[in-house]
Amino acid sequence: MFKFIHLTAENRFNQNLQALNLTSSQMHILIYLDHCERVGKKVNQRDIEKHLHLSNPTITGLLQRMEAKGFITRTVSETDGRNKEIAQTDMSRAIHAEMHKRLDAENARMVQGMSEQEVAQLKDLLQRILDNIRE
């Protein structure tokens, strides 16, 4: 059931994000880059791999497509020439509000018809499941 929910939700997110020329995975990268930019942290590919729990080849492909679309830049690190720093562009910053609006709408749809108490209980149960599988 969890896999079916995940795949269905991801499919809906991807459909909703098509108008922004993004996928849900690309959206998560932009959200992470935005957070890091706000706290002044420079990001390389390995940071993104660790944060999203995805493999190097998967992230490489995502970043290549995002760079081709103009959402990110990759520049050689000033401190370590072997690393490339990943940063969002003005174009990606410009769509953050719309991206979050679409994300919030999809999240609201998932809990439609549930009371605030039920939503809180669901979040608690899902957090417990996450904690259990991380052990």
C-alpha positions as CSV (number, residue, x, y, z in Angstrom):
1,M,0.0,0.0,0.0
2,F,2.8,2.4,0.8
3,K,4.4,1.9,-2.6
4,F,1.1,2.4,-4.3
5,I,0.5,5.7,-2.4
6,H,4.0,6.9,-3.1
7,L,3.8,6.1,-6.9
8,T,0.3,7.7,-7.2
9,A,1.3,10.8,-5.3
10,E,4.5,11.2,-7.3
11,N,2.6,10.8,-10.5
12,R,0.2,13.5,-9.5
13,F,3.0,15.8,-8.4
14,N,4.7,15.3,-11.7
15,Q,1.6,16.1,-13.6
16,N,1.0,19.2,-11.5
17,L,4.6,20.4,-12.0
18,Q,4.6,19.9,-15.8
19,A,3.5,23.5,-16.3
20,L,6.7,24.6,-14.6
21,N,8.8,22.2,-16.7
22,L,9.8,20.3,-13.5
23,T,9.6,16.8,-12.0
24,S,9.0,16.1,-8.3
25,S,12.6,15.0,-7.9
26,Q,13.8,18.2,-9.5
27,M,11.5,20.2,-7.2
28,H,13.0,18.5,-4.2
29,I,16.5,19.5,-5.3
30,L,15.4,23.1,-5.8
31,I,13.8,23.2,-2.3
32,Y,17.1,21.8,-0.8
33,L,19.2,24.3,-2.8
34,D,17.0,27.2,-1.6
35,H,17.3,26.1,2.0
36,C,21.1,25.8,1.7
37,E,21.3,29.2,0.0
38,R,19.3,30.8,2.9
39,V,21.7,29.4,5.5
40,G,24.8,30.2,3.4
41,K,25.8,26.6,2.8
42,K,27.5,25.8,-0.5
43,V,26.2,22.5,-2.0
44,N,27.9,19.9,-4.1
45,Q,26.5,16.8,-5.8
46,R,27.3,14.5,-3.0
47,D,25.4,16.7,-0.6
48,I,22.3,16.3,-2.8
49,E,22.8,12.6,-3.0
50,K,22.9,12.2,0.8
51,H,20.0,14.6,1.3
52,L,17.7,12.8,-1.1
53,H,19.1,9.3,-0.5
54,L,19.6,8.8,-4.3
55,S,22.5,7.3,-6.2
56,N,25.3,9.3,-8.0
57,P,24.0,8.3,-11.5
58,T,20.5,9.3,-10.7
59,I,21.5,12.7,-9.3
60,T,23.9,13.3,-12.2
61,G,21.1,12.8,-14.7
62,L,18.7,15.1,-12.7
63,L,21.3,17.8,-12.5
64,Q,22.2,17.6,-16.2
65,R,18.6,18.0,-17.1
66,M,18.1,20.8,-14.6
67,E,21.2,22.7,-15.9
68,A,20.0,22.3,-19.5
69,K,16.6,23.8,-18.5
70,G,18.3,26.7,-16.8
71,F,17.3,25.8,-13.2
72,I,20.8,25.3,-11.8
73,T,24.4,26.2,-12.4
74,R,27.4,23.9,-11.7
75,T,30.7,25.6,-11.1
76,V,34.1,24.3,-10.0
77,S,34.6,24.7,-6.3
78,E,37.1,27.3,-5.3
79,T,38.3,25.2,-2.4
80,D,38.5,21.8,-4.2
81,G,38.8,21.7,-7.9
82,R,37.5,18.1,-8.0
83,N,34.0,19.2,-6.8
84,K,31.4,21.2,-8.5
85,E,29.2,23.6,-6.6
86,I,25.5,23.4,-7.4
87,A,23.4,26.6,-7.2
88,Q,19.9,27.7,-8.2
89,T,19.5,30.3,-10.8
90,D,17.3,33.4,-10.9
91,M,14.9,31.4,-13.0
92,S,14.5,28.7,-10.4
93,R,14.1,31.3,-7.6
94,A,11.3,33.0,-9.6
95,I,9.2,29.8,-9.6
96,H,9.6,28.9,-5.9
97,A,6.3,30.5,-4.8
98,E,4.4,28.8,-7.5
99,M,6.2,25.5,-6.8
100,H,5.3,25.7,-3.1
101,K,1.7,26.6,-4.0
102,R,1.3,23.5,-6.1
103,L,3.0,21.4,-3.5
104,D,0.7,22.7,-0.8
105,A,-2.4,22.1,-3.0
106,E,-1.3,18.4,-3.6
107,N,-0.6,17.9,0.1
108,A,-4.0,19.4,1.0
109,R,-5.7,17.0,-1.5
110,M,-4.1,14.0,0.2
111,V,-5.7,14.8,3.5
112,Q,-9.0,16.1,2.1
113,G,-11.9,15.0,4.2
114,M,-9.7,14.4,7.3
115,S,-10.1,16.4,10.5
116,E,-7.1,18.3,11.9
117,Q,-6.9,15.7,14.6
118,E,-6.8,12.9,12.0
119,V,-4.1,14.7,10.1
120,A,-2.0,15.2,13.2
121,Q,-2.5,11.5,14.1
122,L,-1.5,10.5,10.5
123,K,1.6,12.6,10.7
124,D,2.5,11.0,14.0
125,L,2.0,7.5,12.7
126,L,4.0,8.2,9.6
127,Q,6.8,9.7,11.6
128,R,6.9,6.5,13.8
129,I,7.0,4.4,10.7
130,L,9.9,6.5,9.4
131,D,11.7,6.2,12.7
132,N,11.2,2.4,12.7
133,I,12.6,1.9,9.3
134,R,15.6,4.1,10.0
135,E,16.7,1.9,12.9
